[in-house]
Amino acid sequence: PPAAIEHHGCKDNVPRRNTVVNKKCRFNLGDNVYIRPKSAKLGISGRIVDIYDMTKTSTDCESTPKRKKRKLVEDIRVSVEPHFFASSSVRGTIKKGVRPSRLSPVYDFHSNDKRRAETMILLTPDTKNYRQLAASHVRSSDKVLEIGCSTGECTVLLLRHLILLQHQHFLNQQKSCVMQRSSSFHGQIVAFDTGYDMIEQARNRLLFEFDRLLPDDICQKSTDRLFPDMVQFHKVNALANPKGAQSHAVDGNNRTPDVVLIDIGGNRELKGVIRMIEWVQSAFQCSPRLIIIKSEALAEELTIPHGSNDNGRDGESDRDQSVHNGGSACTS
């Protein structure tokens, strides 16, 4: 609860708040958020530990009247304590002075690394939001299954995020003299698509990005050895060949995905999207922690209409139930 959270990062007598609003969301003290990076740097996920007012004095406001238009958002700052999922005692430094306009919600945070009893499902009709949800919810040790990788636009964002996350984690460990860098990556990406040309374009794009991002001191192995350990591409249709897709997804080490991304085309008929979700929910012995779906058709279908049906459930059809079954669902 907000009352139990100690305020961080502000001097005394600075006005503080329990709530802040940006153009899309309302955030409360204690909420879990993702700070969108200003450039190609690593975004940060964490918990809001302070909300404070940066409003100028009346003299300052008179000299800069244009700032009044942005006062409700940009004259407020937030302090965020980074999330911590590793087993060591290394923790990130509190990020202070964050503009609320850079915040987006994180839905699946919990206090330990054990899997949820239920899979959380996030749904969006928007490609940009889909990629942001992917980047903001993936952790450095996650195995990610991407169904519908196309030419690798989202895949390359995942790769960049996983590499930077692990590199940052190593730097934090190095500062605390906890351990030496591992010779391999913990995070992994398995990408599916039904088109051979798409797979080849995605592979070439990720090879280029992997070679560019790989820190010189991360290990002595060559890119040819490291890349297949971290990224795997498969030309497969999980609906037409469910057993083959399941085999590719676990691939030798028998490790099931932590996060599953589904983008099988904005114009794909609704039935195919729902069948893909059902396959993901039933294919693995250990359910994924999170499923993120990009589907215009499904988002439209789940939009709650005005009024109630005869059963008293507002606009929820039997088809909706097939999505909700086995996990909590959110639209974004």
N, C-alpha and C positions, 0 to 999 in steps of 0.2 A: 504493500500500500504506500501511496505517496508520503504519508506522515512518517513512515519508518525509514525513508531514504534521506541520507545526509547530503546536504548541498555541497557541491564541489566547485572550485575554480573561480569564485567571485570574492571580491573584497566586501567587507562589512558595509552596511547601509546601501547596498545596491538592491533596488526593488526586484523581488523574485516572484515567479508565477508557478502555477501547477499545470497550466495548459498553454499550448501554442498552436496556431493554425497556419497552414500554407494553402496553396490554391487547391490541393486535392484532398488533404487529410487533416484531422485534428489529432494532436499528440499530447499525451499526458506525462507527467513525471513518472518515471519507471517503465515507460513503454520501450519496446525493442524496435530499433530503427536501423536503416542503412544510410550512410552518408555517401551520396553520389560524388565520385571524384571530379575535380575540375578539369583534368586532362586525362592522359593515359595512365595515370597513377592508380594505385590500388584503392578501391572504396573500402569503407570500414563499416562493419555491423557492430552494434552495441546497445547499451541501455542508457536512456536519458537519466542523468543524475542531477541536472540543474537546468532551470530555465530562468533567465534573468533579463532585465530591461536595460537596454543601452540608450534610452532616450536622452537627448541632449538637454541642456538648460534652455530656458526661454530665450535668452540672448542668442544662443547658438541656433535655435530654431528660426528666429527672426532673420538671421543672416543667411540661412540656407532653407528658404521656404519649400523648395522642391522635395526635400527629404520627407515632408509630411505625408506625401502620397504613399511612401513605402514604410511608414512608421509601424503599421500593424504587423508586418512580417519582418522587415529587414532591420528594424531598430530593436529587435529581440534576438538574443543569442542562446544557444543550447550547449551544454557540456555532455559528452557521451563517453561512457566507460566501455571499451571494446569487449565484445564477447570473448569467452575463453573456453575452448573445448579440449585442450590437450591435458595430459595427466601430470605434467610438471608444474612447478610453482611460478612459471614465467607468465606475467600478465602485461598487457599493453598499457601505455600511458594514456590518461584521460585526454580526450580531444576537446579543447575549449574553443569558444567563440564561433560555433558552427551556425551558419544561417539556416533558419527553418526551411527555406526554399530548396535546400539540398537534401532534405530528409525524405525517405520513403519507408513504409512499414515493413517489418520483418515478422512473419506470421508463425514460423515453426520453431522458435527458440524454446529450449527447455534446459534445465539445470545440469543435466548430465548427458553422456553420449549414448545411453541406452535408447533403443528404438522405441517409438511410441507404440502403444497398443493398437492405435488406429493410424492409417495413412492420411496425411493432410493433402487435400487437392486444391490447387489454385488455378483459376480459370480466367483468361483474358482474351478479348477479341483483337487486341492490338499487338503488332509485332514488336514495336519499341518497348512496350511494357513487358512483354514476354521475355525479352532479352534482359531487361533490368531485373525482373524477378529471378531469373536464372543466376545472374551474377551476385545478387544480394543474398541468396539463400544457400549457395554452395560453399562448403567448408573445405579446408585444405586437404583433409583425408578422405573426402567423399569419392565414391565411385558413381559416375554419372552415365546414365543411358539416355542417349538422345535419339528419338525416333523421328525421322524426317529431317536429316541434317542438311539436305540440299547442297549448296556449294560451300557450306561451312561458315556462314556469317555469324551464327550464334556459337558454333563450336570453337571458333578462334577466340571469342570473348571468354568462354569457359577455360580454354587453355591458358590464356593470359592471366586470368584470375587465379587459377590453381597454382601456377608457377610463382606469381608474386606473393600469394598467401604463404606458400611454403618458405620462400626466401625471407619474408618478413618474420615468420616464426623462428627461422634459424638465427636471424639477427638478434631477436629478443633472447633466445637461449644463449647466444654468444655473450651478450652483455651480462648475463647472470651466471656464466660459466657452468651451465647445466649439462650440456652434452655437445658432442661434435656432430657436424652435419652428416646426415645419412647419405649413402651412395645411391639412393634411388628415391623416386617420388612416391608419396603415399596416395595422392589423388590419381584418379584414372578416368578416362573418357572412352565409352564405347558408342560409336555412332552408326545408325542404320539409315539406309536409303534404298529405294528401289531402282535408281538409275545409275548405271556404271559411270557415265560422264560426270554426274554430280559427285559421285564418290571420288573420282580422280581430281576434280577441281578442288574439292574440300581437302583432300590429302596434301596436295601441292601447297595450298594456302597455309595449312597448319605446319608443314615442314619448314616453310620460310619463316613463319612467326616463331616457331620453337627454336630455331637456330639463332634468331635475333634476340630472343628474350633470355636464353639460357645463360645464367651468370657464369663467368669464367672459373669461379672457385667452387662451384656447386659439387663437382665430382670430376674424376679423370676419364670417365667413360665417354665414348664418342656419341654424337647425335644419333647415329645409326643404331646404337644399342639402347639408348634411352627412349627414343621416340616410340617404338613399338610397345614398350612397357607402360607408357602413359596414354597413348592414343591408339585405338583400333577402329578400323572402318570395315563394315560388312554390307554387301549388297544382299538384302534380305527383306521380305515382306512378312511381318509377324502374323498377319491375319491369314495369309496363304500357307505359311510354313511356321506354325507356332513352336514346334519342337526345335527346329533349326535355329530360330531366333532366340529361344531360351538358352540353347547351348552356346551361342555366340555371346549372349549377355553375361553369362557366368565365366565362360572361357578359361578352362584349365584350373585356375586358382579357386574355383567354386565360390567366389565372392559375389554375392547378389548386389544389385544397385542400391545405393542410398537415396539417390534422386533420379527421377525419370522425367524427361522433357518430351512432350508430344506436340509436334507441329506437322501434320500430314496434309496441309493445304487448306487455305481459307475457304475454298470452294468445295471441299470434300463433303459428301453428303453426311448428314448427322449420324446415320446408323453406323458408318465406318468408324467415326470418332469414338462412339460409345463402345463398339466392339474392341477397339484398341485399348481403351481404359480397362475394360473387363479382362483383357488378356494380361495386362500389367498387374492387375490385382490378384490374378490366379496363377501366374507363371512361376513365382518364386516362393520357396519355403519361408523365407523371411521377407516380409512386406517392405517395400520402400518407405523411407521416412516421409517423402514428399513427392507428389506428382504435380507438375506444372504443365498446363494445357493451353495452347493457342488455337482457338476455334471460334470463328464468327457465328457459325450455325448453332453451336451448343450454347454460347453466351446468349444468343437471341432466344433460344428455346427455354432457357432457365430464367429469363426475365419475368418477374412476377407481374401478372396482369392485375388490373383493378378488379375488386370483388373477390368472392370466394366461391369455390365449387360446392357441390352438395355434401361432400364429406367434411367441410369446414377447414380444409387445408388450402390456404391461399395460393391458387395457381400452380400447385405442385402435381405433376402428372406421374403416371407409372414410369415413364421414361426418365423423369428427374430422379426417381428412386434408384435407378440402376447406377447413377453417378454418385449419389450420396452413400449408397451401401458400402460399408467397409472403410469409411473415412469421413472426416469433416470436410466440408467444401466451402470455398470462398470465391467470390468473383472480384476481379480487380480491373 
